[in-house]
């Protein structure tokens, strides 16, 4: 058994034949999202962004989650009849002959009381990268495990946050791509919310496919 936070990028790529590519069409289309914002959303975003800019260097990870990430992501309203949000839930899978498990910061998945089939993962990390705690590696490990749990193949979406910076990731088959950074203390914040809303629209489509198979 190897927990998600024990993996590094080299181990993941070698063990599961993952390949990082410059881009994937799914990621390109996702990042083109252009969902409009209403005035209420703009007002809330402005307040959250002001607090983030003033306090981010003082916050620890839990404070970043509680004071900015949670209220920001809640604007998307991911909870639907098909899928829900889950935090600090354990996810386990056996991929080939490799057992993987760990607590996931945040995921969107089918299921009501517990996650069943994941669509999206979000992992936050307050500090700059450290060799033994890479947020991209932990996110990818979670996504690889999720592939094993999903009976209907579809791309896995993810995001990891380092302080002010948001990165978006798509895993499709054994190829993955990572976006450039979006800075939440800049005008990028509106784009970030639009991207998160676009993900919800895709998850609705994935869910309809899943229930059609049933």
Secondary structure, DSSP 8 states (H G I E B T S, - for coil): -EEGGG--HHHHHHHHT-EE-S--HHHHHHHT------HHHHHHHHHHHHHHHHHTTT--HHHHIIIIIHHHHGGG----SSEEEEEEEEEEEEETTEEEEEEEEEEEEE-SSS--SEEEEEEEESS--BTTB-HHHHHHHHHHHHHHH-SS---EEEEEEETTEEEEEEEETTEEEE---EETTSTHHHHHHHHHHHHHHHHHHHHHHHHHH-
